[in-house]
Amino acid sequence: MLSNILSIIASTLALSAVPAAAQAADHSMGFIGCSMGENVATGYVASGGKRMWGPYGTGALVVQSWTASNSAAWQKFDQQAARYGKPTAVWVQICIFANPGATYNEVKQLIANARAHSAQNATIYVTGQPLYDQGQYCFLAGQGGAELTDSLAKQAGADASQNVIYPGSFILHTNEVQDGCHANTAGQASLGKQAMAFWG
């Protein structure tokens, strides 16, 4: 009788441990960026993506918000890491306002900070903001701003000293943009599917 009870307790404990392990694996990838990153994360979750965190309030958090390792932006990231565990992968989105833009040294600092706030040997993905159809641009980043962020991401991906992955460019078509910059519902879905293709 006692052995049956112990067997039932052991089975119950084993079953209750499965969802916690699955949840940690499901949210094992963090991200940094701005509202454009939030657009991707929203679409990613809506499209069934589970590896990366959902949106967590990173609107307007451009590159300079992430250069100091103890900034309010990184405190938000650390709250997510406390909730899900330190991520084993991080997507660094290079997001800018037209002024001051961003430099490659700032991008390298974002990468270093992502490593410091993540699990040891975390995989780092780096992209720019979404690119738009020819003749379109994000008024917040300024003309050529999205292309600058993509160029900086490509530079990081090609720099062996950074040990990061540049998976490609996010693309937003004219009918997927709501205000000249941000994705509408269709755009979020498109960005989410692109993210799933980039890192699952």
BATI-454718 format. One record per atom (N, C-alpha, C, O): x, y, z; residue in one letter. Coordinates in pm, whole numbers, padded with zeros to 5 digits, always signed. Atoms other than C-alpha are relative to their C-alpha. Layout:
N
XYZA...
END
This chain:
200
+00083-00120+00000M+00000+00000+00000M+00087+00125+00000M+00067+00216-00081M-00090-00114-00009L+00274+00244+00100L+00080+00014-00130L+00103+00126-00177L-00076-00007+00124S+00473+00154-00212S-00086+00053-00115S-00037+00123-00203S+00092-00054+00102N+00164+00227-00428N-00015+00151+00014N-00016+00223-00086N+00013-00144-00025I+00124+00569-00267I+00127+00072-00044I+00120+00176-00110I-00127-00062+00041L+00493+00648-00316L+00014+00001-00152L+00065+00097-00209L-00005+00008+00146S+00467+00536-00678S-00088+00107-00064S-00049+00171-00162S+00092-00103+00050I+00168+00766-00736I+00060+00139+00020I+00053+00223-00070I-00063-00129-00029I+00350+01060-00571I+00116+00024-00097I+00129+00134-00151I-00113-00014+00092A+00661+00997-00782A-00048+00029-00141A+00011+00113-00210A+00056-00024+00134S+00452+00983-01102S-00055+00141-00012S-00035+00207-00114S+00057-00135+00000T+00271+01305-01011T+00111+00104-00006T+00101+00201-00081T-00113-00094+00001L+00601+01484-00939L+00068+00002-00136L+00106+00109-00185L-00064+00008+00131A+00749+01365-01268A-00084+00074-00104A-00029+00146-00187A+00087-00066+00095L+00446+01487-01464L-00003+00151+00022L-00005+00227-00075L+00007-00143-00027S+00437+01825-01291S+00130+00071-00038S+00131+00192-00058S-00128-00061+00038A+00804+01883-01377A+00009+00024-00150A+00088+00108-00194A-00010-00011+00146V+00746+01846-01754V-00037+00140-00050V+00039+00195-00130V+00033-00132+00055P+00563+02178-01817P+00105+00106+00033P+00133+00191-00051P-00101-00099-00037A+00828+02380-01630A+00121-00010-00092A+00174+00092-00136A-00114+00019+00089A+01106+02231-01841A-00036+00047-00141A+00045+00111-00207A+00043-00041+00134A+00905+02287-02161A-00011+00151-00008A+00024+00211-00109A+00014-00145-00002Q+00830+02647-02059Q+00137+00067-00012Q+00151+00164-00086Q-00133-00059+00007A+01199+02724-02007A+00055-00009-00142A+00113+00087-00192A-00046+00017+00137A+01282+02583-02352A-00080+00089-00094A-00026+00143-00190A+00086-00083+00085D+00987+02771-02503D+00038+00147+00003D+00017+00218-00095D-00037-00142-00014H+01116+03107-02377H+00150+00015+00023H+00193+00093+00108H-00145+00003-00023S+01488+03043-02406S+00077+00106-00078S+00199+00114-00069S-00064-00103+00081M+01557+03334-02644M-00055+00137+00036M-00176+00160+00031M+00039-00136-00029G+01553+03698-02542G+00020+00089-00121G+00068+00044-00225G-00028-00097+00106F+01564+04011-02756F+00012+00140+00058F-00044+00170+00163F-00005-00143-00031I+01656+04378-02737I-00029+00076-00129I+00001+00029-00238I+00035-00082+00115G+01535+04653-02966G-00098+00108+00043G-00101+00148+00159G+00095-00108-00028C+01263+04915-02990C-00141-00049-00036C-00168-00168-00030C+00136+00037+00038S+00898+04921-03101S+00000-00091-00123S-00091-00172-00141S-00009+00088+00116M+01009+04755-03425M+00026-00145+00044M-00026-00239-00016M-00019+00133-00059G+01134+04460-03217G-00129-00052+00061G-00159-00172+00053G+00129+00037-00056E+00800+04461-03038E-00094-00049-00111E-00168-00145-00093E+00082+00044+00115N+00628+04438-03381N+00035-00143-00040N-00054-00225-00063N-00045+00136+00036V+00838+04130-03463V-00047-00100+00106V-00102-00205+00073V+00036+00092-00109A+00778+03972-03120A-00151-00026+00004A-00194-00139+00028A+00147+00015+00002T+00401+04034-03142T-00041-00097-00111T-00121-00188-00088T+00031+00088+00112G+00383+03869-03484G+00052-00140+00020G-00011-00238-00021G-00062+00130-00027Y+00614+03589-03374Y-00089-00084+00091Y-00117-00201+00062Y+00086+00072-00094V+00394+03492-03080V-00134-00035-00066V-00184-00147-00051V+00128+00024+00068A+00074+03529-03288A+00011-00109-00106A-00086-00178-00136A-00022+00103+00102S+00227+03300-03553S+00037-00135+00060S+00064-00231-00013S-00028+00127-00067G+00293+03030-03294G+00144-00018+00043G+00182-00125+00090G-00139+00009-00045G+00658+03107-03220G+00007-00012+00151G-00066+00057+00223G-00008+00025-00144K+00760+02983-02877K+00141+00019+00057K+00157+00039+00177K-00137-00007-00051R+01139+03004-02854R+00030+00139+00059R+00086+00150+00168R-00034-00136-00041M+01164+03385-02827M-00107+00059+00090M-00226+00027+00077M+00094-00071-00085W+01006+03603-02561W-00099+00079-00084W-00071+00117-00198W+00096-00092+00059G+00695+03797-02647G+00038+00143+00033G+00140+00167+00098G-00030-00140-00027P+00681+04177-02631P+00007+00029+00150P-00068-00030+00228P-00011-00034-00143Y+00788+04331-02300Y+00024+00149+00025Y+00087+00186+00124Y-00004-00144-00023G+00767+04708-02341G+00129+00068-00039G+00181+00149+00037G-00127-00059+00043T+01076+04805-02542T-00019+00116-00099T+00077+00158-00164T+00024-00111+00090G+00911+05084-02742G+00093+00116+00026G+00117+00153+00141G-00090-00117-00002A+01149+05376-02820A+00137-00030+00059A+00217+00062+00077A-00131+00034-00058L+01448+05186-02673L+00099-00025-00114L+00126-00139-00152L-00096+00005+00109V+01697+05265-02949V+00138-00037+00053V+00155-00057+00174V-00135+00047-00034V+02068+05172-02951V+00053+00062+00129V+00103-00010+00216V-00059-00067-00117Q+02170+05432-02692Q-00066-00039+00133Q-00009-00019+00239Q+00066+00049-00122S+01917+05287-02443S+00064-00128+00052S+00047-00163+00168S-00056+00131-00033W+02112+04959-02446W+00153+00002+00017W+00212-00103+00045W-00147-00001-00004T+02477+05079-02441T+00054-00009+00144T+00162-00064+00165T-00042+00013-00141A+02500+05111-02059A-00059-00129+00055A-00180-00151+00049A+00042+00134-00043S+02485+04762-01908S-00099+00000+00116S-00165-00101+00141S+00092-00007-00114N+02283+04881-01606N-00116+00096-00027N-00179+00145+00067N+00106-00094+00037S+02032+05097-01798S-00139-00054+00036S-00155-00171+00068S+00139+00041-00024A+01656+05091-01745A-00043-00106-00103A-00122-00195-00071A+00033+00099+00103A+01631+04896-02074A+00049-00139+00042A-00024-00237+00032A-00053+00130-00042W+01859+04620-01943W-00070-00050+00126W-00078-00171+00147W+00076+00044-00117Q+01663+04615-01617Q-00129-00069-00043Q-00170-00168+00017Q+00118+00068+00056K+01352+04530-01822K+00038-00139-00050K-00032-00237-00025K-00049+00128+00053F+01551+04255-01997F+00023-00097+00115F-00016-00213+00109F-00031+00087-00114D+01670+04120-01662D-00126-00050+00070D-00125-00159+00126D+00128+00046-00057Q+01309+04103-01537Q-00053-00119-00080Q-00106-00214-00023Q+00041+00112+00084Q+01228+03879-01833Q+00088-00122+00027Q+00039-00235+00035Q-00093+00110-00028A+01541+03671-01765A-00031-00065+00134A-00018-00187+00150A+00038+00055-00130A+01430+03631-01403A-00126-00085-00013A-00144-00184+00059A+00126+00073+00020R+01091+03511-01527R+00023-00133-00073R-00036-00235-00037R-00017+00117+00086Y+01216+03263-01790Y+00134-00071+00015Y+00151-00180-00040Y-00137+00052-00006G+01579+03199-01698G+00087+00077-00098G+00037+00128-00199G-00089-00073+00091K+01884+03358-01859K-00008-00063-00138K+00006-00185-00151K+00018+00056+00133P+01837+03318-02232P+00128-00063-00056P+00239-00016-00030P-00113+00068+00066T+02059+03081-02429T+00022+00056-00140T+00117+00018-00209T-00015-00072+00127A+02009+03300-02738A-00063+00137+00018A-00159+00154+00093A+00054-00136-00005V+01947+03672-02785V+00002+00059-00141V+00101+00047-00213V+00006-00077+00123W+01832+03871-03086W+00026+00145+00035W-00047+00205+00114W-00033-00142-00016V+01995+04215-03094V-00051+00071-00125V+00002+00052-00234V+00050-00081+00111Q+01792+04449-03312Q+00063+00138+00011Q+00051+00205+00114Q-00059-00134+00005I+01982+04764-03411I-00111+00095-00043I-00157+00090-00157I+00115-00088+00021C+01714+05031-03384C+00044+00142+00030C+00106+00167+00133C-00051-00137-00017I+01776+05404-03426I-00107+00106-00020I-00212+00082-00081I+00064-00124+00042F+01633+05751-03435F+00098+00065-00098F+00218+00039-00092F-00085-00063+00102A+01765+05963-03724A+00118+00073+00066A+00230+00070+00015A-00106-00068-00074N+01963+06169-03475N-00004-00052+00143N-00100-00022+00214N-00139+00003+00046P+02196+06037-03332P+00038-00117-00091P+00157-00132-00120P-00040+00116+00080G+02181+05722-03548G+00069-00104+00086G+00026-00128+00199G-00076+00099-00076A+02431+05457-03436A+00137-00018-00063A+00157+00007-00182A-00134+00030+00048T+02798+05364-03465T+00028-00149+00019T-00042-00217+00094T-00036+00141-00016Y+02963+05026-03499Y+00051-00028+00142Y+00026-00136+00195Y-00045+00019-00140N+03128+05074-03156N-00119-00017+00093N-00114-00097+00187N+00120+00017-00083E+02781+05114-03004E-00061-00139-00023E-00106-00203+00072E+00053+00134+00029V+02666+04796-03179V+00083-00106+00073V+00027-00199+00131V-00086+00096-00072K+02965+04608-03036K-00030+00003+00150K-00024-00101+00216K+00035-00009-00143Q+02868+04737-02689Q-00131-00072+00027Q-00145-00139+00130Q+00127+00072-00016L+02513+04605-02736L+00024-00151+00003L-00035-00223+00083L-00031+00143+00006I+02655+04264-02828I+00066-00045+00130I+00030-00148+00186I-00068+00034-00126A+02887+04264-02524A-00100-00003+00116A-00094-00093+00200A+00100-00004-00108N+02598+04362-02296N-00097-00117-00011N-00138-00173+00091N+00090+00115+00017A+02374+04092-02446A+00066-00126+00056A+00000-00208+00120A-00072+00116-00056R+02641+03836-02358R+00002+00005+00153R-00016-00097+00219R-00009-00015-00146A+02673+03974-02003A-00133-00029+00069A-00134-00071+00185A+00133+00019-00061H+02297+03948-01942H-00063-00134-00036H-00179-00158-00002H+00056+00127+00047S+02253+03600-02093S+00079-00118+00057S+00178-00101+00128S-00070+00121-00042A+02355+03242-02027A+00138-00005-00067A+00159+00053-00174A-00135+00015+00056Q+02719+03154-02085Q-00009-00064-00139Q-00086-00157-00161Q-00005+00051+00138N+02796+03091-02455N-00132+00015-00075N-00161-00063-00166N+00127-00023+00070A+02457+03229-02564A+00027+00034-00147A+00126+00099-00180A-00004-00034+00142T+02400+03251-02939T-00058+00139-00017T-00165+00168+00037T+00047-00137+00023I+02363+03613-03053I-00032+00018-00147I+00054-00004-00233I+00043-00036+00134Y+02165+03706-03363Y-00006+00153-00008Y-00049+00217+00087Y+00002-00145+00016V+02200+04062-03497V-00068+00035-00132V-00031-00016-00238V+00064-00053+00120T+01968+04238-03743T-00018+00150+00015T-00003+00206+00124T+00042-00140-00005G+01877+04592-03834G-00151+00008+00013G-00220-00092+00032G+00144-00021+00008Q+01532+04743-03840Q-00049-00057-00132Q+00031-00083-00222Q+00051+00048+00128P+01302+04618-04114P+00032+00099-00113P+00035+00220-00093P-00016-00080+00122L+01374+04740-04467L-00136+00012-00067L-00224-00071-00045L+00128-00029+00064Y+01093+04885-04680Y+00011-00009-00151Y+00122-00015-00206Y+00001-00003+00146D+00989+04879-05044D+00071+00127-00048D+00077+00227+00023D-00075-00112+00055Q+01188+05112-05269Q-00082+00128+00007Q-00201+00129-00026Q+00065-00129-00012G+01105+05476-05207G-00067+00023+00134G-00111+00135+00162G+00061-00011-00133Q+00969+05409-04855Q+00110+00003+00106Q+00215-00059+00088Q-00093+00003-00112Y+01148+05479-04528Y-00072+00038+00129Y-00179+00099+00126Y+00057-00030-00132C+01078+05510-04157C+00041+00142+00039C+00160+00171+00050C-00029-00139-00032F+01050+05878-04065F+00076+00014+00133F+00149+00111+00151F-00071-00007-00128L+01181+05804-03713L+00149-00026-00017L+00232+00039+00047L-00141+00034+00026A+01505+05650-03842A+00062+00092-00104A+00184+00103-00113A-00049-00090+00103G+01531+05899-04128G+00030-00072-00129G+00043-00195-00132G-00030+00059+00131Q+01603+05844-04495Q+00135-00071+00008Q+00235-00010+00047Q-00122+00080-00006G+01862+05567-04519G+00027-00061+00137G+00124-00135+00154G-00021+00049-00136G+01826+05486-04148G-00012-00151+00012G+00073-00216+00074G+00018+00145-00007A+01691+05133-04187A+00117-00071-00069A+00166-00173-00021A-00114+00058+00072E+01966+05060-04441E+00128+00008+00083E+00210-00084+00080E-00116-00012-00088L+02227+05190-04196L-00001-00111+00105L+00102-00174+00130L+00007+00104-00104T+02103+04950-03927T+00030-00137-00058T+00096-00219+00005T-00025+00128+00065D+02108+04659-04172D+00149-00014-00033D+00206-00122-00018D-00143+00001+00032S+02462+04752-04281S+00084-00028+00125S+00180-00104+00120S-00072+00023-00126L+02581+04763-03918L-00016-00146+00045L+00078-00206+00096L+00023+00140-00037A+02422+04421-03855A+00084-00093-00087A+00144-00188-00037A-00084+00080+00091K+02594+04276-04162K+00147+00009+00040K+00219-00091+00036K-00139-00019-00043Q+02924+04425-04042Q+00031-00085+00122Q+00137-00148+00129Q-00019+00081-00120A+02882+04256-03703A+00005-00148-00035A+00087-00222+00018A+00003+00140+00041G+02795+03926-03869G+00127-00045-00069G+00166-00161-00059G-00124+00032+00073A+03110+03942-04081A+00125+00014+00087A+00234-00025+00046A-00113-00026-00090D+03331+04039-03785D+00020-00122+00092D-00056-00141+00187D-00022+00124-00077A+03475+03713-03647A+00019+00027+00148A-00011-00059+00231A-00024-00031-00141S+03568+03888-03322S-00131+00013+00079S-00131+00002+00201S+00128-00016-00069Q+03197+03939-03244Q-00074-00133+00019Q-00157-00145+00109Q+00061+00132-00013N+03092+03575-03297N-00153+00008+00009N-00213-00046+00102N+00145-00015+00006V+02733+03666-03392V-00050-00050-00134V+00028-00070-00228V+00064+00046+00123I+02489+03549-03657I-00087+00112-00056I-00174+00165+00013I+00089-00090+00074Y+02338+03785-03912Y-00090-00089-00086Y-00045-00143-00187Y+00086+00095+00073P+02034+03583-04031P-00059+00056-00128P-00107-00021-00212P+00059-00064+00118G+01919+03834-04294G-00076+00125+00039G-00076+00166+00155G+00075-00124-00021S+01702+04142-04333S-00148-00029+00019S-00206-00112-00051S+00146-00001-00010F+01348+04183-04209F-00052+00095-00108F+00009+00199-00134F+00059-00081+00107I+01125+04325-04486I-00145+00033+00036I-00221-00054+00077I+00139-00045-00013L+00806+04530-04454L-00042+00063-00133L+00020+00158-00179L+00051-00056+00125H+00607+04595-04772H-00097+00114+00031H-00150+00124+00142H+00080-00121-00018T+00406+04914-04822T-00136-00030+00063T-00180+00043+00151T+00133+00033-00055N+00070+04744-04748N+00007-00062+00139N-00097-00097+00196N-00017+00057-00135E+00215+04610-04418E+00041+00105+00103E+00073+00071+00217E-00045-00109-00086V+00300+04951-04269V-00119+00087+00037V-00201+00121-00049V+00116-00076-00044Q+00055+05151-04058Q+00024+00151+00007Q-00070+00228-00011Q-00023-00143-00026D+00225+05488-03999D+00129+00051-00064D+00180+00156-00024D-00127-00039+00062G+00531+05507-04222G+00118-00072+00061G+00226-00072+00002G-00110+00071-00068C+00742+05304-03976C-00044-00139+00046C+00015-00240+00008C+00037+00122-00072H+00559+05040-03776H-00092-00091-00081H-00164-00047-00170H+00080+00101+00069A+00392+04722-03891A-00146+00008+00043A-00177+00030+00160A+00139+00020-00033N+00016+04692-03912N-00018-00149+00034N+00080-00222+00044N+00022+00140-00040T-00148+04359-03819T+00059-00098-00102T+00121-00197-00065T-00056+00088+00104A-00054+04202-04154A+00153+00005+00004A+00220-00097-00015A-00145-00015-00008G+00299+04339-04118G+00059-00074+00119G+00165-00136+00108G-00047+00074-00118Q+00336+04196-03769Q+00002-00150-00030Q+00096-00220+00006Q+00005+00143+00036A+00228+03855-03901A+00116-00035-00093A+00179-00139-00078A-00111+00023+00093S+00480+03884-04184S+00134-00001+00072S+00216-00090+00049S-00125-00006-00077L+00762+03986-03948L+00015-00122+00090L+00125-00177+00103L-00005+00118-00087G+00671+03703-03709G+00040-00124-00077G+00118-00206-00027G-00036+00117+00083K+00694+03447-03989K+00146+00008-00044K+00214-00094-00052K-00140-00015+00036Q+01028+03592-04099Q+00091-00040+00117Q+00193-00106+00098Q-00078+00037-00119A+01158+03557-03741A+00003-00150+00020A+00106-00206+00055A+00005+00146-00014M+01042+03195-03729M+00093-00066-00100M+00157-00167-00069M-00092+00054+00101A+01235+03131-04050A+00146+00025+00039A+00233-00057+00008A-00137-00034-00041F+01544+03302-03902F+00050-00088+00114F+00162-00139+00108F-00051+00072-00118W+01563+03122-03566W-00098-00096+00064W-00070-00147+00173W+00091+00103-00050G+01262+02896-03514G-00092+00045+00110G-00172-00034+00159G
END
